[in-house]
């Protein structure tokens, strides 16, 4: 009863998935205690909170078109990164890590091999660094649509950086890029929506155009 009361108090302040992890850890510890006869609890009944079911955020067709028009009218390295996610479905970390040599302009292919990850250093401070793709399945080749090819080619000629969305020799941090993204949404008159929604929107537009459902949603 005390444990369930503790869990209920945590649900008010944390997500269900976070509390579920806490419960699993506590339950495992108690089960070990029972097995080793450190505690006697014949009726171990700890309630797991239900997993959250988040509704996927997707840009409407109107919002998609508004954002695309704003990007084309205000093309720079930041808006190019957003455009890549709109028309290639890259995650924010993948966009930040994308190098020009990852793009095969001759065959019109984007090779996703890396992503920006958050790591903790020896001094317990977190920082961004380039790491391998999220999973083995995340290593993939993506065809470049005609609408994306021209902006990519234009910005390639203007770039002095090895990174696609950076104007410096180093990559852009995810937090920095995400901050710029939300600012652009505001300037474009579009509701504030998380960056991953661009990936969902890419998949949705693919489905609307008749692309196979499984293919368009893969790795989302």
N, C-alpha and C positions, 0 to 999 in steps of 0.2 A: 504493500500500500504506500509506503514511504517513497519507494522508487517511482511508482506510477505518478504520484503527486509531484515529484521532482521533474519528471518528463513533461507533465502538463504545464508546469511553470516555464519550461524552456520553449515550448511550442509558441508561446506568445511573443518571443523575441527572436527566434531563429527559424529558418526554413525547415520544412518537414524532412527533407533529405538529410540535413545536418543533424537533426535530432535522431533520425533513424540510425545514423552512424554511431551516435552516442549510445543508443540502446543496445546495438549489436555488440559494442565493446563491453558494456556493463554485463550483458547477458552471458557473454563468453567467459568473463572473469568469474561470475557466480557459478556457472556450470562447472568450471574447473575446481572451484572451492568445494562444490558438492561432491565431485568425483574424488577429490583428495581428502574428503571428510573434514574440511576446515569449518564448514557451515552445514546446518541442517535445514533445508528448505524443500519439503516434499511437493509443494505446489508453486513452482516458479512460473508465475503468470505475469509477464511484463508485456505491456501493450505497445506494439509498433505503430507509430502514426502513419497514416496513409501517405503514399508518395504523391507529391504535387504533380498535377497534370497541367503543364503550361500550354497555353494556346500559342501556336507559332505566329510570330509577328511577320507580316508581309506588307510590302508597299502596294497600294492599290495601283491600277493601271494609270490613273491620273497622276498620282504621286511619282510613279516610276518615270512617266514622261516629263513631269516638271523637273525632277532631279537630273534627268538626262540632258534636258535643254539648258539647265543652269550650268552643268559641267561643260558642255560644248561652247557655251558663251563665256566661260571663265576658266578655260583650260590651263592648268598648271600641274605641278607634280602631285599635289595633294588631291585635286579633283580627278587626276588620272588614276590614282590608286582606288578611289571610290568606283570609277567607271570599270576598272578591272574586275572588281567584286560583282558589279551589276551584270557584266557580260561574260564572266568566266567562273564566278562562284567561289573565288578565293576567300579564305578566312583572313581576318585582320593581321594575324601574325605572319601568314604566308605572303601577304602583300608587302608588309614592312621588310621582309627578308628577301624579296624578289630582286634578283640582279639582272642586268641587261643581258648577260651571257646565258641566262636561263630562258631567254626568248629566241626562238628560231624564226627569224623573219622570213627566211627563204621558204620554209615549209609551213609557216604560220602556226606555230605551236608554242604554248607556254609550258615549260617544264617545272613542275612544282617539286622541289627537292628539300627545301628548308623552311623553317618558321622561326619567328622570334619567341623565345621562351623566357619566363621569369624564374630566376634562380636566386638562392640565398648564399651570400658570401661568408667568409670566415668570421667577419665582424657582425654577422646576423642581419646585415642590410641586404635588401633584395635589389637586383639589377637585371636588365634585359641583356640577352646574348643570342646569337644565332645558333640554333640547334637543328637537329634533323626533323623531318616532317612528323606530324602528330602521331601517325601510325604508319605501318608499312603500306597499308591501303591508301594512305594520303599521298604517297609518292605517285604522281600521275602526270600524264601529258594531256593538255587541254587545247583543243583547236581554237584559233583566234577568229572570231566573227568579223565580218567586213567592217561593221560599225566600230569595233574596237581597234582594228588594224591601223587605220589612218591616224587616230590620236596617238597611238603608241609610236608609230613611225615619226610623227611630228616632234614629239617630246624626246625621242631618242637623239635627234639631231641637236637638240638644245642642251642635252645633259652632259655634265662634267663629272658625274658620280657613277660609281659601279652599281649603285642601287637605283631602282626604277623610280621610286617616289621621293628620293632624297636629293637635296642640292649640295650635300657635303660628301666627304669620302666615307662617312660612317652611315649606318642605317638609322631610320627614324624609329624612336621608341613607340611602342603600342599606345601608351597613354597620350603621348603627344599627338599621334595621328588620330586617335579617337576623339580628342578634344577638338581638333580641326574639323573632323567629320560632323560633329554635333553643331558646330558653328555654321557650317555650310548648309545643313538642314534648315537652320533658322533663317539664313539669308535667302534660301530658296522658297521659304514659306511653307515648309513641310513639317508635319508633326514630329516631335522628337521620338526616335525609334532606335533600338540598339543596332550596332553595326552588323551583327550576325543576320539581321533581317534582310540585308542585301543578298546574302547567300540563299536564304529561303525564297526571296523574290526572284532570283535567277532560276531556281528550280521550278517555281510556279509558272514563270513565263515560258519555260521550256515545255512544261506539260500542256499549257494553253496552245502551244504551237504544234502539238502532236508528238513531241519526243516521248519515248518510252518512260513510264513512271519510275521504274526501278533505276534506270540510267540517270535520270535527272535528279533523283533524290539521293544518289549514292554519296556517302561520306558526309551528309548534312549533320 
